[in-house]
């Protein structure tokens, strides 16, 4: 009896507890269904996982106004974190956004596993194909024919410079005269020597050798890979030539020895540590953010050697998403020429959609921060002159190995030859 | 009635006594099984496969990952860095903690304020702390180099050198954990009966003698505990070296891997290269290294009393 009495309330309590939980869940579910019914249509939330500033924020409201059942949420994280998370979410089959941004450095890796993504070719991509520069379209195309992403921007190259610093070093400051100083990279590094001889105290000619190296490699017809996905770093004379040129410039004291995108590099803008910087279109937004007090002192000249690409992105739709159809519609809209023109006008991010390059509102665009430089003309010309370069699966990792190697020379840890040998060993490991 | 219920009650009682304790500790073991044991065993399994996160298949390769690891110069480099960082941070940290605890154990004004104060570095965000320290040790505009300049010394590129980067990173660890260990020592010191010190004072023993002859021997179990815990923590250092090269985005621990720890190498292989099989092999090897080092430490610190 006693046992029964002490036991029964406990059982009862458990039952009540369970019942409360059940009813709570039940009413929650019911409420949601009722809410959905009241608004007539189910409200769909589309999540965009992006990195950096891709320039879409202003466009969402417009899309939501045209599609009242869609709500757009953008989540932004840092470049490497973003791609790392994306890989993990694809591997585990859950957690990815409805739309995921992918950078050039990673697109070749992701197109190797097209099963993780919605094949846009089956979602009407063929009709849109002519929007993009042909190489941009092919870069996100799997070997088996699936299209995993729509191109957003390209990193058409220019060279940004500080007018006041060049002037103090006794060099010309006008856009055209400056462009004439460096028809090719050899002339650029020669100009660097002149700058270094009369430079203002505490400055250097360029920000860091690894960034200049990236721009140089971006112009080569073949970079780190041949078109059969073989790594050709050791056998490609262009790579070695660019390497030799930048390390020679480091020895001549032309480098501020800063690694791109680090806090020190950001400080370098504010402290005027360098006079020139390789400038893909997306760099304009970074310079404006970091060097606010130097508005009007920056200007944009042509890149030595002409043309070239550095960076650029894609929008993909992971196959695991619940709203694949709506997500595909959204990325088709975001990458349409009309929207891409807006992105270029507000953020200076250069579209990969060819049709935008002829629009007068694009070609006539100037930028007050950069001394009213005609960025529309400069970057559309750069994009047209761009010789496409094939990107292999591990291009991003190889680029990091070269960056670290160049950095070792800048830090004085190794001779250029020692560092080159270590780069080759590192690249061999990445290849496997 | 009573004759019937008694055996039932006795049974229920026996059941209660025998089974209940296990039920009470069950949540811990269930949780441990789910978040401790299962990952441990699963990692062991993954470490014997060749599995790239982005590819679908995974092939059984046996101990090949371990064989590769033993021949991998970057692993040995990372192990050297880990041990170096651990020695540079743990030894001064525990000595400083002992000293601070000894000071706090005296009659101070605003005791609680100081005791809580030493714990403050520990509750601050590791990310914020590391970013601030990385700036203090900056090459061009860092405060440490500015101070060196005041004394006429040349600026140092802290992140570039092996020793210099280890010193800078160790300082972050020391700054964060000294107060924590000091509080543990302080608690143990307060458990030492006061009459021991009184008797020693009467016998003419000075402060220093009292510290070495009474305080240290009686702190022995606590010192063993902190040494073992610091070993486990110190050998797993990852966030500090990762954030020390903030912005570069790659967990290589410097241009020449001069401050890449084993945990950071694991992270690089697993989450930058997506080589999960190899990363799992590193994880297990690191676990074995930690157990060995903790045992070594345990044996060394146990000798305190006999010394």
Interface residues (C-beta under 8 A of the other chain):
Chain A: X1 X2 X3 X78 X79 X80 X84 X87 X88 X90 X91 X109 X110 X112 X113 X115 X116 X257 X259 X261 X262 X263 X264 X265 X266 X267 X268 X271 X273 X397 X400 X404 X405 X407 X408 X411 X412 X413 X414 X422 X430
Chain B: X1 X5 X8 X9 X12 X53 X54 X55 X56 X131 X134 X135 X138 X139 X140 X141 X157 X160 X245 X246 X247 X248 X249 X250 X252 X255 X256 X258 X271 X272 X273 X274
